[in-house]
Amino acid sequence: MRFLRGRGLDAETRETLQPRLWAIVVVLALIVAYIVGFTAENTKHVTVHFVVLSAHTSVIWLILLSLAIGIVFGILLSQLYRRRRRHQRS
């Protein structure tokens, strides 16, 4: 983040201001605010129908479950791809 470094400031002033730290704090605060708002907006309960059963849950848990399943499958596919490339090289 070179653009945050003050060129005309001396080292002591730059150390006191710490613009990079403040930028990180602001970004983290925005992310937390987004997560809180996202969770608050998705508290509605829905019924999910599977082939053999149904479940009644809130939308946020459904979204998080879908995210977790997607992450697990993504990791597994990347491992398979890596193993296949390694096997083709040897």
C-alpha positions as a Markdown table, in Angstrom:
| # | Residue | x | y | z |
|---|---|---|---|---|
| 1 | Met | 0.0 | 0.0 | 0.0 |
| 2 | Arg | 2.5 | 2.6 | -1.2 |
| 3 | Phe | -0.1 | 5.2 | -1.8 |
| 4 | Leu | -0.8 | 5.5 | 2.0 |
| 5 | Arg | 2.8 | 6.4 | 2.8 |
| 6 | Gly | 3.2 | 10.2 | 3.3 |
| 7 | Arg | 6.2 | 11.3 | 1.3 |
| 8 | Gly | 6.4 | 14.7 | 2.9 |
| 9 | Leu | 6.1 | 13.5 | 6.5 |
| 10 | Asp | 9.0 | 12.7 | 8.8 |
| 11 | Ala | 9.4 | 9.2 | 10.3 |
| 12 | Glu | 7.9 | 10.2 | 13.7 |
| 13 | Thr | 4.8 | 11.7 | 12.2 |
| 14 | Arg | 4.3 | 8.7 | 9.9 |
| 15 | Glu | 4.7 | 6.3 | 12.8 |
| 16 | Thr | 2.2 | 8.3 | 14.9 |
| 17 | Leu | -0.5 | 8.3 | 12.1 |
| 18 | Gln | 0.0 | 4.7 | 11.0 |
| 19 | Pro | -2.3 | 5.0 | 8.0 |
| 20 | Arg | -1.9 | 1.4 | 7.0 |
| 21 | Leu | -3.2 | 0.3 | 10.4 |
| 22 | Trp | -6.2 | 2.6 | 10.2 |
| 23 | Ala | -7.0 | 1.4 | 6.7 |
| 24 | Ile | -7.0 | -2.2 | 8.0 |
| 25 | Val | -9.1 | -1.3 | 11.0 |
| 26 | Val | -11.7 | 0.4 | 8.8 |
| 27 | Val | -11.8 | -2.5 | 6.3 |
| 28 | Leu | -12.3 | -5.0 | 9.2 |
| 29 | Ala | -15.0 | -2.8 | 10.7 |
| 30 | Leu | -16.8 | -2.7 | 7.3 |
| 31 | Ile | -16.6 | -6.5 | 7.0 |
| 32 | Val | -18.0 | -7.0 | 10.5 |
| 33 | Ala | -20.8 | -4.6 | 9.8 |
| 34 | Tyr | -21.6 | -6.4 | 6.6 |
| 35 | Ile | -21.6 | -9.8 | 8.3 |
| 36 | Val | -23.9 | -8.5 | 11.1 |
| 37 | Gly | -26.3 | -7.0 | 8.5 |
| 38 | Phe | -26.2 | -10.1 | 6.4 |
| 39 | Thr | -27.1 | -12.3 | 9.3 |
| 40 | Ala | -29.8 | -10.0 | 10.5 |
| 41 | Glu | -31.5 | -9.9 | 7.1 |
| 42 | Asn | -31.4 | -13.7 | 6.7 |
| 43 | Thr | -33.2 | -14.8 | 9.8 |
| 44 | Lys | -36.4 | -15.8 | 8.1 |
| 45 | His | -37.3 | -19.5 | 8.5 |
| 46 | Val | -37.8 | -21.7 | 5.5 |
| 47 | Thr | -38.5 | -25.4 | 4.9 |
| 48 | Val | -35.9 | -27.2 | 2.8 |
| 49 | His | -37.2 | -30.3 | 1.0 |
| 50 | Phe | -34.8 | -33.1 | 0.5 |
| 51 | Val | -35.6 | -36.3 | -1.4 |
| 52 | Val | -36.6 | -38.3 | 1.6 |
| 53 | Leu | -37.1 | -35.7 | 4.4 |
| 54 | Ser | -37.7 | -32.0 | 5.0 |
| 55 | Ala | -36.0 | -29.6 | 7.4 |
| 56 | His | -37.1 | -26.3 | 8.9 |
| 57 | Thr | -34.3 | -23.8 | 9.4 |
| 58 | Ser | -33.3 | -20.2 | 9.0 |
| 59 | Val | -31.9 | -18.9 | 5.7 |
| 60 | Ile | -28.5 | -18.0 | 7.2 |
| 61 | Trp | -27.9 | -21.6 | 8.2 |
| 62 | Leu | -28.8 | -22.7 | 4.7 |
| 63 | Ile | -26.4 | -20.2 | 3.2 |
| 64 | Leu | -23.6 | -21.2 | 5.6 |
| 65 | Leu | -24.2 | -24.9 | 5.0 |
| 66 | Ser | -24.0 | -24.3 | 1.2 |
| 67 | Leu | -20.8 | -22.3 | 1.7 |
| 68 | Ala | -19.2 | -25.0 | 3.7 |
| 69 | Ile | -20.2 | -27.7 | 1.2 |
| 70 | Gly | -18.8 | -25.6 | -1.6 |
| 71 | Ile | -15.5 | -25.0 | 0.2 |
| 72 | Val | -15.1 | -28.8 | 1.0 |
| 73 | Phe | -15.8 | -29.8 | -2.6 |
| 74 | Gly | -13.5 | -27.1 | -3.9 |
| 75 | Ile | -10.6 | -28.3 | -1.7 |
| 76 | Leu | -11.3 | -31.9 | -2.8 |
| 77 | Leu | -11.4 | -31.0 | -6.5 |
| 78 | Ser | -8.1 | -29.1 | -6.2 |
| 79 | Gln | -6.5 | -32.0 | -4.5 |
| 80 | Leu | -7.6 | -34.4 | -7.2 |
| 81 | Tyr | -6.4 | -32.0 | -9.9 |
| 82 | Arg | -3.0 | -31.7 | -8.2 |
| 83 | Arg | -2.7 | -35.4 | -7.8 |
| 84 | Arg | -3.6 | -35.9 | -11.4 |
| 85 | Arg | -1.0 | -33.4 | -12.7 |
| 86 | Arg | 1.7 | -34.9 | -10.5 |
| 87 | His | 0.8 | -38.4 | -11.8 |
| 88 | Gln | 1.0 | -37.2 | -15.4 |
| 89 | Arg | 4.5 | -35.7 | -14.9 |
| 90 | Ser | 6.0 | -38.9 | -13.6 |
